[in-house]
Amino acid sequence: MEVLIIIVIGIIYLIWHNIGDADINFKIKEHTPFVLDELKEDKAVFSTEIEISNDGKQCATIMDCFIRSQLPYEQFAGVKVYGKAELKNVPREDDYFEAVLIQKHEKINIVIKITLLDRNKQSIKEILRHVVDIPVDVVYQHTARHKAALDKKRLVLPAAEIAALLNIELVD
């Protein structure tokens, strides 16, 4: 009887192991270089592209993805930071991230947009001469065979890249 139980457990393990699950991989560190999408007197918008791969054995769903600034007013009061995520080539004006399926062994790309708005009614270029690195969290909800989970990765818009894209000099 014990041998039969061990055999059944072994068979169940092999079946479950072969079925597998999704394995979502947000490749934050390999994001594309930031680009300047828009520049106005009081606003600058930067974007980058991130690849998301499903390296697992099952289809996955990204149900939500949003950007949360980690630049507190106490650290740099010069700008308000807004972020949004959208599926590449599927821009949305309402800032809503529509759920997307990622089949096993497939990849999708999302675009992260970071908007910096001047708080002080000055030139955004002048304010950003004093900017610090801007950390933002990419927060996403995903599911597959596993229960829905919420994860996050950290993305940083470096002050040096902001300066280079705006052709300004940083001041300490």
N, CA, C and O of each residue as an XYZ file, in Angstrom:
688
protein
N       0.821     -1.194      0.000
C       0.000      0.000      0.000
C       0.871      1.267      0.000
O       0.587      2.216     -0.731
N       1.927      1.276      0.820
C       2.823      2.430      0.880
C       3.488      2.675     -0.462
O       3.659      3.825     -0.866
N       3.867      1.611     -1.159
C       4.489      1.729     -2.471
C       3.503      2.363     -3.449
O       3.894      3.215     -4.246
N       2.238      1.965     -3.403
C       1.202      2.510     -4.282
C       1.023      4.008     -4.025
O       0.892      4.782     -4.973
N       1.015      4.422     -2.765
C       0.872      5.841     -2.416
C       2.056      6.637     -2.956
O       1.877      7.722     -3.509
N       3.254      6.104     -2.797
C       4.450      6.779     -3.300
C       4.397      6.897     -4.816
O       4.767      7.936     -5.363
N       3.947      5.861     -5.502
C       3.844      5.889     -6.970
C       2.818      6.939     -7.397
O       3.072      7.708     -8.324
N       1.665      6.978     -6.733
C       0.616      7.949     -7.075
C       1.126      9.376     -6.844
O       0.921     10.251     -7.684
N       1.781      9.607     -5.719
C       2.343     10.932     -5.442
C       3.375     11.299     -6.499
O       3.405     12.439     -6.963
N       4.207     10.362     -6.879
C       5.199     10.601     -7.922
C       4.566     10.951     -9.252
O       5.036     11.855     -9.942
N       3.510     10.252     -9.620
C       2.804     10.537    -10.888
C       2.172     11.924    -10.835
O       2.274     12.692    -11.791
N       1.522     12.244     -9.724
C       0.905     13.576     -9.577
C       1.976     14.662     -9.681
O       1.774     15.674    -10.352
N       3.103     14.453     -9.022
C       4.190     15.429     -9.095
C       4.668     15.617    -10.528
O       4.850     16.750    -10.972
N       4.872     14.526    -11.258
C       5.348     14.629    -12.648
C       4.336     15.347    -13.533
O       4.713     16.170    -14.367
N       3.060     15.040    -13.357
C       2.027     15.721    -14.156
C       2.023     17.208    -13.824
O       2.042     18.044    -14.727
N       1.998     17.547    -12.523
C       1.969     18.951    -12.108
C       3.218     19.693    -12.569
O       3.138     20.833    -13.025
N       4.365     19.044    -12.449
C       5.626     19.665    -12.860
C       5.629     19.960    -14.360
O       6.148     20.995    -14.779
N       5.074     19.094    -15.154
C       5.030     19.307    -16.602
C       3.989     20.343    -17.001
O       4.149     21.024    -18.014
N       2.921     20.470    -16.211
C       1.910     21.487    -16.498
C       2.516     22.861    -16.260
O       2.389     23.756    -17.096
N       3.169     23.024    -15.129
C       3.863     24.271    -14.820
C       2.949     25.451    -14.607
O       1.747     25.295    -14.392
N       3.518     26.615    -14.668
C       2.795     27.862    -14.457
C       3.470     28.940    -15.296
O       4.502     28.704    -15.924
N       2.884     30.096    -15.294
C       3.496     31.234    -15.971
C       4.655     31.751    -15.130
O       4.703     31.533    -13.920
N       5.573     32.430    -15.774
C       6.708     33.045    -15.087
C       6.929     34.419    -15.721
O       7.626     34.552    -16.727
N       6.318     35.435    -15.108
C       6.364     36.798    -15.644
C       7.684     37.459    -15.267
O       8.105     37.421    -14.111
N       8.329     38.065    -16.261
C       9.623     38.699    -16.042
C       9.596     40.113    -16.623
O       9.679     40.301    -17.836
N       9.476     41.112    -15.728
C       9.567     42.519    -16.134
C      11.053     42.856    -16.215
O      11.742     42.862    -15.195
N      11.548     43.134    -17.405
C      12.980     43.368    -17.607
C      13.305     44.857    -17.444
O      13.692     45.545    -18.389
N      13.130     45.316    -16.210
C      13.317     46.738    -15.891
C      14.743     47.196    -16.178
O      14.949     48.264    -16.752
N      15.712     46.404    -15.785
C      17.113     46.814    -15.940
C      17.529     46.941    -17.400
O      18.494     47.642    -17.704
N      16.821     46.276    -18.307
C      17.166     46.345    -19.734
C      16.283     47.337    -20.495
O      16.184     47.266    -21.720
N      15.638     48.264    -19.770
C      14.752     49.217    -20.454
C      15.522     50.021    -21.501
O      16.741     50.167    -21.415
N      14.803     50.531    -22.474
C      15.423     51.357    -23.512
C      15.853     52.689    -22.892
O      15.364     53.064    -21.826
N      16.759     53.398    -23.553
C      17.123     54.724    -23.037
C      15.893     55.638    -22.982
O      15.005     55.547    -23.830
N      15.854     56.503    -21.991
C      14.758     57.458    -21.897
C      14.826     58.415    -23.082
O      15.905     58.756    -23.566
N      13.650     58.838    -23.536
C      13.554     59.850    -24.587
C      12.642     60.963    -24.088
O      11.802     60.758    -23.212
N      12.825     62.134    -24.660
C      11.975     63.278    -24.338
C      10.826     63.284    -25.334
O      11.034     63.500    -26.528
N       9.615     63.047    -24.845
C       8.433     63.001    -25.708
C       7.796     64.371    -25.910
O       7.263     64.666    -26.979
N       7.855     65.199    -24.878
C       7.169     66.491    -24.940
C       7.877     67.471    -24.022
O       8.322     67.110    -22.933
N       7.976     68.703    -24.468
C       8.561     69.757    -23.644
C       7.750     71.031    -23.841
O       7.612     71.533    -24.957
N       7.220     71.541    -22.739
C       6.516     72.812    -22.721
C       7.161     73.656    -21.641
O       8.038     73.177    -20.922
N       6.741     74.901    -21.516
C       7.328     75.801    -20.519
C       7.248     75.230    -19.105
O       8.171     75.402    -18.309
N       6.136     74.546    -18.793
C       5.922     74.054    -17.425
C       5.895     72.533    -17.315
O       5.529     72.000    -16.268
N       6.278     71.824    -18.382
C       6.120     70.365    -18.378
C       7.146     69.687    -19.271
O       7.482     70.174    -20.351
N       7.637     68.540    -18.789
C       8.508     67.677    -19.599
C       8.015     66.238    -19.438
O       7.723     65.793    -18.328
N       7.925     65.519    -20.554
C       7.458     64.130    -20.529
C       8.560     63.244    -21.114
O       9.031     63.465    -22.229
N       8.954     62.243    -20.338
C       9.987     61.289    -20.729
C       9.369     59.907    -20.826
O       8.397     59.608    -20.132
N       9.925     59.065    -21.681
C       9.406     57.699    -21.775
C      10.533     56.708    -22.000
O      11.625     57.055    -22.448
N      10.227     55.472    -21.674
C      11.125     54.346    -21.898
C      10.273     53.123    -22.180
O       9.080     53.100    -21.876
N      10.884     52.122    -22.754
C      10.166     50.899    -23.100
C      10.731     49.738    -22.291
O      11.942     49.616    -22.106
N       9.821     48.886    -21.814
C      10.211     47.727    -21.018
C       9.625     46.465    -21.634
O       8.449     46.418    -21.994
N      10.455     45.457    -21.747
C       9.991     44.160    -22.237
C       9.485     43.331    -21.058
O      10.096     43.303    -19.990
N       8.362     42.662    -21.276
C       7.820     41.717    -20.304
C       7.750     40.374    -20.998
O       7.137     40.245    -22.058
N       8.380     39.372    -20.400
C       8.348     38.044    -21.011
C       7.638     37.063    -20.090
O       7.637     37.216    -18.868
N       7.044     36.069    -20.699
C       6.456     34.960    -19.960
C       7.363     33.767    -20.230
O       7.264     33.124    -21.275
N       8.240     33.480    -19.287
C       9.215     32.403    -19.453
C       8.691     31.071    -18.929
O       9.441     30.099    -18.835
N       7.413     31.025    -18.590
C       6.829     29.821    -18.003
C       6.168     28.910    -19.014
O       6.391     29.014    -20.220
N       5.345     28.010    -18.490
C       4.715     26.975    -19.306
C       3.224     27.195    -19.502
O       2.556     26.355    -20.106
N       2.682     28.313    -19.002
C       1.248     28.606    -19.127
C       1.049     30.058    -19.525
O       1.926     30.897    -19.318
N      -0.104     30.343    -20.095
C      -0.492     31.713    -20.425
C      -0.641     32.511    -19.124
O      -1.038     31.964    -18.095
N      -0.323     33.796    -19.180
C      -0.466     34.681    -18.023
C      -1.295     35.896    -18.411
O      -1.438     36.219    -19.590
N      -1.832     36.557    -17.411
C      -2.574     37.791    -17.626
C      -1.963     38.885    -16.764
O      -1.813     38.723    -15.553
N      -1.613     39.999    -17.397
C      -1.251     41.205    -16.655
C      -2.564     41.977    -16.554
O      -3.076     42.479    -17.554
N      -3.101     42.066    -15.346
C      -4.428     42.664    -15.171
C      -4.371     44.165    -14.960
O      -5.324     44.881    -15.270
N      -3.256     44.636    -14.435
C      -3.116     46.066    -14.190
C      -1.635     46.392    -14.111
O      -0.819     45.554    -13.729
N      -1.304     47.608    -14.474
C       0.073     48.077    -14.362
C       0.011     49.585    -14.195
O      -0.550     50.293    -15.031
N       0.589     50.064    -13.115
C       0.583     51.509    -12.901
C       1.921     51.953    -12.331
O       2.700     51.147    -11.823
N       2.167     53.249    -12.427
C       3.437     53.840    -12.034
C       3.210     54.715    -10.804
O       2.295     55.538    -10.779
N       4.041     54.531     -9.798
C       3.936     55.316     -8.565
C       5.270     56.009     -8.312
O       6.308     55.365     -8.161
N       5.212     57.324     -8.271
C       6.425     58.103     -8.026
C       6.926     57.887     -6.602
O       6.143     57.785     -5.658
N       8.238     57.819     -6.471
C       8.866     57.709     -5.157
C       9.742     58.935     -4.892
O      10.782     58.840     -4.241
N       9.307     60.078     -5.405
C      10.026     61.333     -5.195
C       9.184     62.204     -4.260
O       8.304     62.929     -4.724
N       9.442     62.143     -2.953
C       8.636     62.927     -2.019
C       8.926     64.423     -2.119
O      10.019     64.844     -2.497
N       7.938     65.186     -1.778
C       8.033     66.644     -1.776
C       9.235     67.109     -0.965
O       9.896     68.080     -1.332
N       9.521     66.412      0.145
C      10.640     66.795      1.008
C      11.997     66.617      0.323
O      12.961     67.303      0.662
N      12.068     65.700     -0.633
C      13.334     65.455     -1.321
C      13.551     66.435     -2.475
O      14.659     66.927     -2.688
N      12.474     66.710     -3.216
C      12.568     67.673     -4.313
C      11.184     68.253     -4.562
O      10.321     67.585     -5.130
N      10.975     69.476     -4.143
C       9.658     70.106     -4.216
C       9.403     70.814     -5.535
O       8.323     71.369     -5.734
N      10.362     70.806     -6.427
C      10.237     71.584     -7.658
C       9.225     71.070     -8.664
O       8.692     71.848     -9.455
N       8.951     69.771     -8.648
C       8.051     69.209     -9.658
C       7.046     68.243     -9.033
O       7.283     67.653     -7.979
N       5.931     68.108     -9.717
C       4.983     67.027     -9.456
C       5.330     65.946    -10.468
O       5.609     66.241    -11.630
N       5.313     64.711    -10.031
C       5.661     63.596    -10.911
C       4.425     62.733    -11.141
O       3.767     62.302    -10.194
N       4.126     62.494    -12.399
C       3.041     61.591    -12.778
C       3.615     60.513    -13.681
O       4.510     60.775    -14.484
N       3.102     59.319    -13.547
C       3.553     58.245    -14.416
C       2.393     57.425    -14.916
O       1.329     57.378    -14.299
N       2.611     56.777    -16.046
C       1.607     55.857    -16.564
C       2.283     54.791    -17.400
O       3.378     54.986    -17.928
N       1.612     53.669    -17.507
C       2.096     52.549    -18.315
C       1.046     52.249    -19.363
O      -0.155     52.285    -19.095
N       1.522     51.950    -20.567
C       0.589     51.560    -21.626
C       1.251     50.539    -22.527
O       2.469     50.537    -22.707
N       0.440     49.686    -23.079
C       0.929     48.687    -24.007
C       1.495     49.402    -25.232
O       0.882     50.335    -25.751
N       2.666     48.962    -25.689
C       3.294     49.602    -26.846
C       2.334     49.575    -28.032
O       1.699     48.556    -28.304
N       2.234     50.681    -28.722
C       1.380     50.861    -29.898
C      -0.108     50.825    -29.577
O      -0.935     50.714    -30.482
N      -0.458     50.917    -28.286
C      -1.864     50.986    -27.896
C      -2.017     52.112    -26.862
O      -2.380     51.861    -25.712
N      -1.734     53.362    -27.286
C      -1.824     54.465    -26.324
C      -3.270     54.701    -25.898
O      -4.205     54.490    -26.670
N      -3.430     55.140    -24.659
C      -4.755     55.445    -24.120
C      -4.699     56.823    -23.478
O      -3.748     57.143    -22.765
N      -5.695     57.619    -23.725
C      -5.771     58.953    -23.139
C      -6.301     58.922    -21.713
O      -6.109     59.879    -20.964
N      -6.970     57.830    -21.323
C      -7.601     57.776    -20.005
C      -6.706     57.181    -18.912
O      -7.164     56.978    -17.788
N      -5.453     56.903    -19.226
C      -4.486     56.362    -18.266
C      -4.859     54.981    -17.731
O      -4.297     54.537    -16.729
N      -5.786     54.305    -18.376
C      -6.214     52.965    -17.963
C      -5.323     51.927    -18.630
O      -5.081     51.995    -19.835
N      -4.836     50.969    -17.853
C      -4.035     49.889    -18.422
C      -4.959     48.707    -18.644
O      -5.423     48.082    -17.690
N      -5.224     48.406    -19.904
C      -6.128     47.311    -20.246
C      -5.412     45.976    -20.058
O      -4.259     45.817    -20.460
N      -6.111     45.013    -19.438
C      -5.527     43.695    -19.202
C      -5.026     43.096    -20.515
O      -5.606     43.315    -21.579
N      -3.936     42.337    -20.414
C      -3.329     41.761    -21.612
C      -2.861     40.339    -21.298
O      -2.338     40.072    -20.216
N      -3.052     39.443    -22.245
C      -2.568     38.068    -22.119
C      -1.162     37.978    -22.684
O      -0.828     38.616    -23.683
N      -0.346     37.168    -22.019
C       0.988     36.868    -22.546
C       1.086     35.347    -22.606
O       1.143     34.673    -21.577
N       1.105     34.828    -23.812
C       1.205     33.386    -23.981
C       2.566     32.891    -23.508
O       3.512     33.672    -23.399
N       2.663     31.607    -23.231
C       3.937     31.049    -22.780
C       5.013     31.311    -23.827
O       4.766     31.211    -25.029
N       6.188     31.641    -23.362
C       7.378     31.918    -24.179
C       7.198     33.109    -25.123
O       7.915     33.224    -26.116
N       6.249     33.992    -24.820
C       6.071     35.197    -25.627
C       6.489     36.426    -24.833
O       6.703     36.366    -23.623
N       6.600     37.554    -25.557
C       7.010     38.818    -24.959
C       6.079     39.921    -25.427
O       5.536     39.865    -26.531
N       5.901     40.913    -24.588
C       5.206     42.142    -24.969
C       6.066     43.306    -24.500
O       6.979     43.119    -23.695
N       5.786     44.486    -24.988
C       6.496     45.684    -24.548
C       5.487     46.680    -24.013
O       4.399     46.845    -24.567
N       5.862     47.343    -22.927
C       5.054     48.438    -22.420
C       5.899     49.705    -22.442
O       7.127     49.664    -22.375
N       5.204     50.824    -22.538
C       5.852     52.129    -22.526
C       5.534     52.784    -21.185
O       4.376     52.867    -20.775
N       6.574     53.242    -20.518
C       6.427     53.968    -19.262
C       6.635     55.442    -19.570
O       7.668     55.831    -20.115
N       5.651     56.260    -19.218
C       5.754     57.705    -19.420
C       5.819     58.383    -18.056
O       5.014     58.107    -17.167
N       6.784     59.267    -17.914
C       6.962     60.011    -16.669
C       6.839     61.495    -17.001
O       7.628     62.042    -17.771
N       5.844     62.127    -16.410
C       5.571     63.541    -16.641
C       6.029     64.346    -15.430
O       5.678     64.030    -14.294
N       6.810     65.382    -15.683
C       7.280     66.289    -14.642
C       6.632     67.646    -14.867
O       6.823     68.272    -15.910
N       5.863     68.098    -13.879
C       5.173     69.383    -13.958
C       5.769     70.347    -12.945
O       5.974     69.993    -11.784
N       6.045     71.561    -13.391
C       6.592     72.599    -12.525
C       5.567     72.983    -11.458
O       4.411     73.259    -11.781
N       5.979     73.000    -10.202
C       5.106     73.401     -9.087
C       5.145     74.911     -8.839
O       4.235     75.452     -8.210
N       6.180     75.597     -9.319
C       6.451     76.965     -8.888
C       6.202     78.029     -9.943
O       6.635     79.170     -9.783
N       5.519     77.677    -11.007
C       5.213     78.637    -12.082
C       6.479     79.252    -12.660
O       6.530     80.448    -12.947
N       7.506     78.408    -12.828
C       8.758     78.835    -13.440
C       8.993     77.979    -14.683
O       8.141     77.177    -15.065
N      10.111     78.150    -15.285
C      10.494     77.337    -16.432
C      10.854     75.925    -15.950
O      11.627     75.774    -15.003
N      10.308     74.914    -16.583
C      10.617     73.536    -16.199
C      12.102     73.243    -16.377
O      12.690     72.501    -15.589
N      12.709     73.822    -17.408
C      14.143     73.610    -17.617
C      14.961     74.182    -16.469
O      15.938     73.573    -16.032
N      14.565     75.345    -15.984
C      15.297     75.956    -14.871
C      15.118     75.134    -13.593
O      16.086     74.901    -12.868
N      13.914     74.701    -13.316
C      13.645     73.869    -12.126
C      14.457     72.578    -12.198
O      15.039     72.151    -11.201
N      14.498     71.961    -13.367
C      15.157     70.662    -13.502
C      16.685     70.752    -13.483
O      17.356     69.720    -13.476
N      17.235     71.942    -13.475
C      18.683     72.068    -13.288
C      19.088     71.611    -11.890
O      20.259     71.323    -11.645
N      18.123     71.543    -10.974
C      18.371     71.165     -9.576
C      17.791     69.784     -9.243
O      17.799     69.375     -8.082
N      17.304     69.086    -10.225
C      16.593     67.824     -9.984
C      17.524     66.733     -9.440
O      18.739     66.776     -9.637
N      16.937     65.776     -8.765
C      17.641     64.587     -8.287
C      17.157     63.399     -9.115
O      16.211     63.529     -9.892
N      17.797     62.248     -8.952
C      17.297     61.042     -9.607
C      15.851     60.811     -9.170
O      15.505     61.003     -8.004
N      15.018     60.399    -10.117
C      13.592     60.205     -9.822
C      13.247     58.717     -9.860
O      13.141     58.124    -10.934
N      13.072     58.118     -8.677
C      12.671     56.712     -8.644
C      11.156     56.592     -8.806
O      10.395     57.378     -8.242
N      10.742     55.616     -9.570
C       9.318     55.294     -9.707
C       9.167     53.787     -9.606
O      10.031     53.031    -10.050
N       8.070     53.363     -9.023
C       7.772     51.938     -8.949
C       6.823     51.567    -10.067
O       5.835     52.258    -10.313
N       7.127     50.471    -10.742
C       6.231     49.884    -11.733
C       5.504     48.773    -10.984
O       6.094     47.743    -10.662
N       4.232     48.987    -10.711
C       3.425     48.055     -9.928
C       2.500     47.322    -10.886
O       1.833     47.943    -11.713
N       2.462     45.993    -10.772
C       1.638     45.228    -11.698
C       0.972     44.050    -11.002
O       1.533     43.424    -10.103
N      -0.243     43.775    -11.453
C      -1.006     42.633    -10.943
C      -1.052     41.590    -12.048
O      -1.335     41.901    -13.205
N      -0.771     40.360    -11.677
C      -0.726     39.286    -12.675
C      -1.318     38.012    -12.108
O      -1.396     37.827    -10.894
N      -1.733     37.140    -13.011
C      -2.263     35.847    -12.608
C      -2.025     34.835    -13.716
O      -1.765     35.192    -14.864
N      -2.118     33.598    -13.355
C      -2.034     32.466    -14.291
C      -2.664     31.287    -13.549
O      -3.798     31.389    -13.080
N      -1.946     30.177    -13.439
C      -2.455     29.069    -12.624
C      -2.408     29.449    -11.145
O      -3.193     28.944    -10.343
N      -1.488     30.338    -10.792
C      -1.375     30.799     -9.411
C      -2.426     31.868     -9.128
O      -3.021     32.425    -10.051
N      -2.645     32.144     -7.872
C      -3.551     33.219     -7.480
C      -3.005     34.546     -7.970
O      -1.806     34.696     -8.205
N      -3.899     35.496     -8.119
C      -3.475     36.831     -8.531
C      -2.474     37.384     -7.521
O      -2.627     37.206     -6.313
N      -1.461     38.050     -8.031
C      -0.411     38.605     -7.173
C      -0.097     40.021     -7.630
O      -0.258     40.365     -8.801
N       0.350     40.824     -6.694
C       0.759     42.193     -6.960
C       2.255     42.274     -6.713
O       2.730     41.923     -5.633
N       3.003     42.740     -7.718
C       4.459     42.862     -7.599
C       4.873     44.254     -8.045
O       4.096     44.985     -8.659
N       6.108     44.607     -7.726
C       6.622     45.893     -8.206
C       8.107     45.798     -8.469
O       8.828     45.006     -7.862
N       8.538     46.634     -9.395
C       9.947     46.780     -9.745
C      10.269     48.265     -9.692
O       9.394     49.100     -9.919
N      11.514     48.595     -9.396
C      11.938     49.988     -9.303
C      12.613     50.422    -10.594
O      13.504     49.740    -11.101
N      12.182     51.555    -11.119
C      12.765     52.185    -12.293
C      13.239     53.567    -11.856
O      12.569     54.231    -11.065
N      14.379     54.001    -12.362
C      14.909     55.313    -11.991
C      15.138     56.140    -13.253
O      15.763     55.687    -14.212
N      14.616     57.360    -13.224
C      14.910     58.350    -14.261
C      16.035     59.219    -13.694
O      15.782     60.101    -12.874
N      17.274     58.975    -14.127
C      18.418     59.687    -13.532
C      18.445     61.170    -13.898
O      18.099     61.563    -15.012
N      18.862     61.971    -12.935
C      18.984     63.412    -13.152
C      19.912     63.708    -14.330
O      19.650     64.624    -15.109
N      20.983     62.945    -14.462
C      21.937     63.166    -15.559
C      21.272     62.942    -16.923
O      21.565     63.661    -17.878
N      20.386     61.955    -17.016
C      19.683     61.724    -18.291
C      18.686     62.841    -18.577
O      18.528     63.258    -19.724
N      18.013     63.327    -17.530
C      17.096     64.454    -17.703
C      17.870     65.646    -18.262
O      17.447     66.272    -19.235
N      19.008     65.953    -17.637
C      19.834     67.085    -18.077
C      20.299     66.926    -19.510
O      20.257     67.879    -20.287
N      20.743     65.723    -19.868
C      21.232     65.484    -21.227
C      20.101     65.633    -22.254
O      20.300     66.212    -23.322
N      18.933     65.116    -21.929
C      17.798     65.195    -22.866
C      17.275     66.626    -23.019
O      16.765     66.989    -24.079
N      17.400     67.438    -21.965
C      16.955     68.819    -22.024
C      18.062     69.787    -22.403
O      17.835     70.988    -22.548
N      19.277     69.240    -22.561
C      20.439     70.065    -22.895
C      20.637     71.184    -21.876
O      20.802     72.352    -22.228
N      20.616     70.785    -20.589
C      20.843     71.742    -19.501
C      21.975     71.220    -18.628
O      22.358     70.052    -18.703
N      22.502     72.120    -17.792
C      23.549     71.742    -16.856
C      22.950     71.627    -15.462
O      22.209     72.504    -15.019
N      23.279     70.531    -14.771
C      22.784     70.356    -13.405
C      23.561     71.237    -12.445
O      24.761     71.458    -12.606
N      22.844     71.741    -11.433
C      23.424     72.546    -10.372
C      23.233     71.776     -9.078
O      22.142     71.274     -8.808
N      24.291     71.680     -8.272
C      24.182     70.945     -6.998
C      23.352     71.657     -5.989
O      23.173     71.161     -4.877
